[in-house]
Amino acid sequence: MVYKMTELTIFQNFTKVVANLSIEKIVAVIKSNKYKAQVAKLQLLLKQGKDKEYAQSKKSLPAFTPSGKFKDGRKMEFLQEYSRIIILDIDKVENITEIRKKAENCVFTHVCFISPSGNGLKILVKTDNSVSKHREAFLEVQEYYEKLLNIKIDPSGKDVSRLCFFSWDPEIYVNNESEIFKTKKEMSIKSDIENLIEQIDGKKVDITGDYDEWIKIGFALESEYGEFGRPYFHDISRHNHTYNAEACNEQYTKCLRNNRFGITIRTLFHIAKKYGVVVKSINKRVENNEKEEDNFPVKESKTVKIKERKKITSNKFNIAEEYLNQRYDIRYNSVNNKFEYKEKDAKEYEDLNENNLYVKLQKDNINLSLNNLVALLKSDFVNKHDPFLEYFKSLPQWDEATDYVEHLCSFVKAKEQERFNHHFLKWLVRTVKTATNPDSYNKQAFVLVSNRQNSGKSTFCRFLCPKALSGYIAENIGTDKDSHVAITENFLINLDELSQAEKAEINAFKSMFSKDRVKARLTYDKRASIHVRRASFLGSTDKWEFLTDENGSVRWLCMEIEYIDWNYSKEVDMDNVYSMVWHLAKDKEFVSELTRDEIEENDRINKKFQISSPEADLVERFFEPAGEDEDGFFTTPPKS
């Protein structure tokens, strides 16, 4: 048997993983003076009879796990590699020199050193057992050394996760040629497994290239060994070029939780045989079962066969879920109603192409139909993601002192500056509420009016969309179905150059301002459904007269702009602006809706932006109001 040395895990304070080191490096540390002072202090405490202080101070020493390499903790589920090393703890002995000499003369002793107390020994022994038989191997080694040394040995070493504290021993004993302690084991599936893994290691063959078979191998080991099959799963999986210890660990944990598919240990040997890895002692069993499905035991009952077919379908969904979970992070964007994904190591999400994913599944022998793939994606398997809420919740807390909105407004010179600042803040708060609260919607569009071209109105409007939401601003939408859907999938709608819009479009936009929901049928949907409006409207125009509704235009907040200072793009951070706005949006005391007086004021101001009708022009041209001393002329318009 070729003995493969495994790195051992170093822990601080019993639970915190700080490093993984080879046994050679651990020996070197114990031999050095690194912990000399700490160990001397501990031994002094014992001589002074201060046992409690000794026990407490001892915890400051780092410790290692002689029996394996762990990740994130010392539970068995965190075991990544099993070292096959047994730790023997001998403490509180009087004739320590004589006992140490006997131990070091033993051909099985690999390492021997003085414990931190100064009156005990630590002995490390290499064995040929598997992790599933660690306890039995420990008892055999314990029994052997108890007879050899004529003392009792602490039984704690039977635990795979047993810790051994670092010490200081300049005379530490190491025998790199120590013999492997052969445990008394019967020929069984356990030894067949070890034989199989030795062949895989020797031939350097990967039997896990097919994802479906990799999952089955995990279930096969789980069915025979439970938690103790985890190291075997790592040993078999590590020959794949995509091997990742953490992902492998997660997969085996899932196998432990969910083996409902009748997979047994023979499935592993059957898969291995396809790759030329054959274990003689089990050869007949594999050959006898080749005609059976390697997933499920063969039954004659029709009822059982129907159940098996249902299991197979269920198994496909489970395998597909595992496959996707291992390779991708997938989410459903609840704003743009698209699936998004990224590979595990990638940073940015991108739109998911279901057809590409379907082809990838087929190439890796995951036989799931495209319809079933879409059904899986639309199930609870995929979590929903709201980019608007995520953005606003991630913003820094507003200090409630700095007025970031007013700072932004200072770069815009408005004819009525106070009115501009007041309504701009309230409009921003309504905008955030509309984006994040399904019960709120912004009824007014904020419009910058200036007869100066290239004044930066459109650029300023675009600047109001934060960088994190740059993909959620639409411009110059129409009045068709797609435009109605757009108000449910964007943060801002920029109505650039309103002066070019026709009367029907202006009236259609006004109608959109009043919508809080849109009924539409989206991609993959079988029927139309209701979607919450998310977008708020803003715009710009260099034409003074653009409003067409003679009955009033309270939906438009028109602001006359004299000029815009371009330095806002350098000096204003929109994340800070929205941190303030987000705070106010959650403040129940802040009134963001227009008051009755503000509505009347706005309606009065908007009359100057009203397009005059031909009839109104004629009346204005040929008539004027009568004076107080003049007789007025009263008439009724003729009926057409």
Number of C-alpha atoms within 10 A of each C-alpha: 8 8 11 8 16 20 23 23 25 25 24 16 12 17 13 14 19 13 15 20 16 13 18 13 13 18 22 14 17 21 19 16 15 14 18 17 10 18 23 15 16 23 17 15 18 16 12 10 11 13 13 11 12 19 14 10 15 19 13 13 17 20 21 25 23 26 31 26 24 25 21 13 16 22 12 16 18 18 24 22 23 25 25 26 26 28 29 23 19 21 19 12 14 10 10 17 13 10 18 19 12 14 21 18 9 13 14 22 24 21 22 24 25 24 22 24 22 21 16 20 22 19 23 19 23 23 21 21 26 20 23 18 16 23 18 16 25 25 15 16 21 22 13 12 20 14 10 13 15 10 13 15 16 13 15 14 22 20 15 26 21 17 21 20 20 23 30 24 23 16 12 16 19 17 13 10 10 15 15 19 20 14 16 11 13 8 9 10 14 17 16 17 19 17 18 21 20 17 16 21 16 10 11 14 17 17 23 22 15 13 18 18 18 20 19 24 29 29 31 25 27 27 19 16 16 18 19 19 21 29 24 23 24 22 16 23 22 17 17 14 10 10 14 12 15 12 14 19 20 14 21 25 18 15 23 18 11 12 17 13 16 15 23 21 20 21 23 23 23 20 20 22 17 10 13 13 20 20 20 12 14 16 13 11 13 22 12 9 15 13 9 13 11 21 19 16 13 15 11 7 9 9 9 12 13 11 11 20 11 12 17 15 12 14 17 17 18 14 20 20 16 17 18 15 16 15 13 14 17 24 22 20 17 16 21 16 15 16 22 18 18 17 16 12 9 10 8 9 14 13 14 16 12 15 12 9 14 19 14 12 20 12 11 13 13 19 17 18 13 15 11 14 20 15 13 16 18 15 10 9 13 16 15 15 17 15 18 20 13 12 14 18 12 11 15 12 12 18 10 11 7 12 14 21 20 14 15 18 19 15 17 20 15 21 13 12 15 11 11 21 19 13 18 18 19 18 25 23 24 25 27 26 24 23 26 23 15 14 11 17 24 26 24 23 23 24 23 23 24 20 13 14 9 10 17 14 25 18 14 19 20 19 16 17 19 18 12 13 14 15 13 21 20 20 14 14 17 15 16 10 12 11 16 20 20 23 27 23 24 22 28 25 24 24 24 22 16 20 17 13 17 13 14 11 16 18 16 14 20 19 13 19 20 13 15 20 19 19 13 16 15 14 9 9 9 8 9 11 11 11 20 22 30 28 28 29 24 24 25 25 23 21 15 16 16 20 23 19 14 11 7 16 23 22 20 21 22 25 22 18 23 16 16 17 13 14 9 18 14 7 11 16 15 19 19 18 23 25 21 24 26 22 16 23 24 12 11 8 8 12 13 20 16 16 10 9 9 13 16 14 12 19 18 13 16 20 15 14 16 17 16 15 10 9 9 10 11 10 10 11 9 7 10 8 9 10 8 7 6 8 8 10 8 5 6 5 5 5 4 3
